């Protein structure tokens, strides 16, 4: 099964306008990380190329093409998408084809996901995984994919951790057994769901061997579950580590526990590359929290309280914090940021350039005030249940 593209969606094929607003402003380019696979420190998230965020009129316009071109002109060399995001792959693939003379295929990386096709539709069977990746290759108009993840693994794997909500850094303490993370248990298959994850990953490994994919990995929300599954894959035949893991909403002003887990992913699970996503925590850290947001009302109220006095500027505080945390010390992970328009891209780059400088005293105080608000409410580094 493949998420259908709206019949009314017609993407443009002619050259997009190239005006002043389509040029990168003077200043530093987005940096390329020195660890394999040499991702840019910012990755353009194109879940925005869907009807959850934008209308068909916008998706059918030159807007996405101009955005993708501008991102590349700023030095953003990777794009995150999924077959689950409706027309996202089609819109992104068309945009990249439109600018291939300026930016050939080898100048950027395509990162997509497979196995999730709808809100309640997940299928990790080898046939479904292969079909999903094949469809992604066609929709993105490419002969290979740089990264393919199993999408939202917590919805498929066997539930193990006893505690679904709270601060899951406990999984790194003497309570790790409650998360299935005891030493000597790394290769334990806890049930049918775990086997489905292994089978789906094995099919991705086959496609990697066929040259269709360069890197394979997993994504999800609960970081302890991601660590358990990374260990499960490593400790089952052929005993190879996961290439890449994407964690979302766990390197933000509200919850930054991904940073605590990072050394364990790298050392214990031998994961080669980590990626962080959703610096706004799926809209929790924005002026208008989506009605579908999975967090409890008390956490949403704490987020509203944290925003008081900042207005639209709160988004800048949240984004700058995530950018700094991603580039701090040994963490050094790329950040996926979802953007809809060229104007938003220019703004994101301004925030990134500022965040790359030394933290100013007034900025530090703003961040500390927000962190303290979440701490007082009991929701700092707190994870909601998923699924």
N, C-alpha and C positions, 0 to 999 in steps of 0.2 A: 504494500500500500504506500502511496506517495501523497503527501498533502497537495491538493489540487491548486492550480493557479487560477485566479478569477478569470472567467471568460472575457470580461470587459477590459482586462489589462492588456494594453498594447504599448510596448516599449518602443521608444524612438530609435531609429537606426542611423540617422544622419548625424553629422558633427554638431556637437553642442556649442553654444556661444562661448567665446573666450574673452571675457571682459576684465576690467580691473579687479573686480571682486573674485575672479577666478585665479588670481595670482597669489602665491605665497608672499606674505609680508616679510620684509628684511628681518633677519635674526637667525638664531641657531636652528638647525634642522633637528628633527626628532632623532635621537641617538639609536644606533643599532647595538644590541647587546653582544658581548664578545663570546657568549656561550652558545654552543650548537642548540637549535638550528638558526642562530643569528636573527632572531626576531627583533623588530623595532620595539622600543620601549613603550610605545602606544600602538594598539591594534584597533582598527575601526570595526566596531560591532555593527552588523547590518541586520540585526533583528528589527531595526527601525524600517527596513524595506518590507514592511508587512502591514496589514490592515489593523493590527493591534495599535499601531502608532501613527500610521499615515493613510490617507485616502488613495483610492486608485488613481485619481486625477494627479496627485503628487507623484506617485510611483510611475505613472505613464509620461511624466514630463522630463525635461532635461535635468531636473534637480538632482537625482541620484548620480547621473553621469558627472555632473559638475562637482558634486561632493567627493566622489571617488577620485577624480583627477586631482582635486585640490589636496586631498589627503596624501596622495603620492608625491605631489609637489612639496609638501611639508616634510617628507621623509618617512611617512607612515607606510611601511612595506608589507603589511599583513592585514587580512580581512577575515573576520569571524562571522559565520553564518550557520544555517541548519536547514535541512529539508523540512523540519517542523515549522519553520518560520514562513509558511505560505509561499508567496512569490519571491522571497528574499534572494534565493539563489539565481532565479531567472533575471531579476533586476540587476543584481551584482554582475552576473556573467555578461549581460548585455553592455553594461557600463564599461567593463574592462575590455570587451571587444571593440567598443567605440573609440578607445584611446590606445589601442595596441601599438600604433606607430610611435607614440611618445613613450609608452610604458609596455614593453614586450613582456610575455609571460614570465620570463626568468627574473624580472625585476621586482616581483612581489610574491607573497605566500598566501595560499588559499587554505583556510581552516574551516571544516564543516563537521557536522555531527550526523549520526545515524541511529536508527533503532526506536526513535520516538516520532510518531506520525500524527498525534492528536492529543487532546487533554488526557484522555483515558486509554489511548491506543499506543502500546509499546510492543515491539516484536524484535527479540534478539536472535531469532533463529538464523542459521547460516544463510538460508535462501533470502530472507528478508533483508539481512545486512548487505548481502551482495547486490540485491536489487536496488536498495537505497543508495549505495555508493555509485552504482552504475547510473542511476537517475541523476545524482548530483554532478557527475562528470558531464552529462549531457546538458543539464541546466546551467552549469557554470562554463560550458563551452571550453573544456580543457581536457588534455590527455592524461593528466595526473593531478593528484591533490597532495598538498604539502602535509596536511594533518587531517585525520578523521578520528573523531571521538565516538565512543558509545555514549549516547545522550541520556543524562539523568539516571545514572545507574541505581540510585536508591529505590527507584520505582520497580526494579526488576530483581535485584539481589534478595537473598533471604534476610529478613529482619533479624538483627542480632542484638544491637545495643538496647539495654533496658530503659535508658533515659532518653526520650526523644527531644526534649526541650532543655534549655539551660546553657551553661558554659561547658562546652565539650572538651575544654582543655583538661578536664578530669581524665580523659582517655590517655593522657600522657603521664599519669600518676599511678599510684598503687591500685587505683580503681579501673585500670585498663582492661581487666578481665571482663568487666560488664559491657565492654565494647567489642569483645572478640579479639583483643590485641595482646593477649598473653604470649610470652616467648614460648616457642615450641608448637604453637597453634596456627602459625601463619598460613600453612597450606591446607587447613581444614575447610572442607566444603560443607557448609552448614545446612544445605538443603537444595531443592530444585532451582531456586532463584540464583544461587551462586553458580550452579552448573550452567545456567543460561548465560550468565555473564562470561564465563570461561569459553563457552561455545561461540558466542558472538565475537569475542576478542580473537579467538582462533581464526575466524573467517577474515577478520581485518588483517591478521598476520599473513594469511595466504595472499590477500590482495596486495599487501606490501611486498611480498616475495615476487609477485607478478609485475612489480614496477608501477602499479596504479596509485599507490600511496607511499609517502616517504616516512611519515611518523604516525603512530597510532596511540590512542590514549582513552581516558575516561573523563567524564564531567559529572558534577552533581553538587548538591547543596551541603549535606552533612560532611564536614571534613574528616571526622573519625571513620565514617563509612568509606570515604575515598581512600584513606590510609589502609583500612582493612582489605579492601579489594585490590589495591596495588600490591600488598603483601601476598594475597591469595594468588594473583597472577604470577608473581615472581617465584612462588614456591610450588607451582604446578608445572608439568611439562609444557614447553621446552625449557622452563626455568630461566626466562628472560624478563628483564625489568620493563615496566611500562615506559614508553618513550616520553609521554607528556600528559599532564593532568591540569584541567581547568577547574578552579574553585570560584564560585561567585558569592557575592555579598558577605565575604569573610575577610575583607581587607578594606574596611570602611571606618568612618567615624563611630559607627554604632558597634561594630564587631570586627576585630582585627586578629582573630585567633588563627587565621591561616599562617600568619608570621610565626606563631609558636610551633605549628605543625611542620613548617617547611624543612627544618633540619632532619626530621624523622622521615619525611618523604624522600629526601635526598640520600640519607645515610642508611637508614634501615631498609627502605623499600627500593633504593637505588634508582629512583625516578630521574630521568635525564633533564626534563624541563618542566617548570611550573608556570602557570599562567593565572592571573587574578582577573576577575571580571565584576561588573556592576558596582562601581564606586558609590552609586546612589542607592544601593541596596534595593533594586527593583522599584525605585520610586519612593521608598520610605523617607529618603533624605532630600525630597523635593517639596516645593510649595503646595503641591496637590498630590496627596498619596492616592494611588489607584484604588478603586473600590474593591478590586479583586485581590489586593495584597494579602498574603497569607499570615502576616504578623497579627498578634492579638491587639485589641483596642488599647490596652494599657501601654504597649510599646509605641503604638502610633501616637498616643497622647504625649508620651515622653519626647517623641520626635518633633511634634508641633511645639512643645515647650522649648526644645533646644533651638528651634528656628526663630523664636521670638526676638525681634530687634534686628534681624539680619535681612529680612525681605528676600529679594531675588539673589542677593549676595551670598546667601547660605549655600547655594549650589557651588559657588567658587571655593568656599571653605572646605566643603566635602570633597570636591575633586582634587584640590591641591593637597589635602591630607593623604588621599589614596595614592597620588603620584609620588609624594615624598616617601611614604611607607614602602611602596614597591621598589624604589631605588635606594633604600637605606641599607647600609652595611652589606652583609652577606646575602640579603634577601634577593635583590636584583632580579625581579620578575617583571615581565611585560604586563600592561594593564589594558584590558578590553574596555573601550568606552563607546557606548551607543550614541550615534549622532544622526540627525535627520537632514540638516541643511548646511550649506556652505558658511552661512553666518555663524552657526553653532561651531563649525570647525575652526574658524578664525578665533572665536572666543576660547575654545579649548586649548589652542596653541598658546594664546596669551597666558592662560592659567598655567600651562605646562612650563613655559619659559620662566615665569615668575617662581614656580615651585622648585625649579632647578637651582635657584639662587639660595643664599643663606636665609633661614627662617627669621623673619622680622619679629620683633617683640610683640607688636600688636596682633600679628597673625598667630603667634604662639598662644597668646591669651584667648583669642577667639576659639581655637581648637580645644584648649583646656576647659573653657567654659562649657562647650558642648559635651565633651567627654564626662565632665562632672555631672551634668544634667542626667545623662544616661545612667551613670553610676548611682546617683541618688535614687533614681527610679527602680534600680535593680535590674536594668536591662543592658548594661555595658557588657559586650562580649557574650551576649545571650542569643542563642539560635532557636528559631521556631521549628516546629515539627515538619519534616518532609520525608515521605509523603504523609 
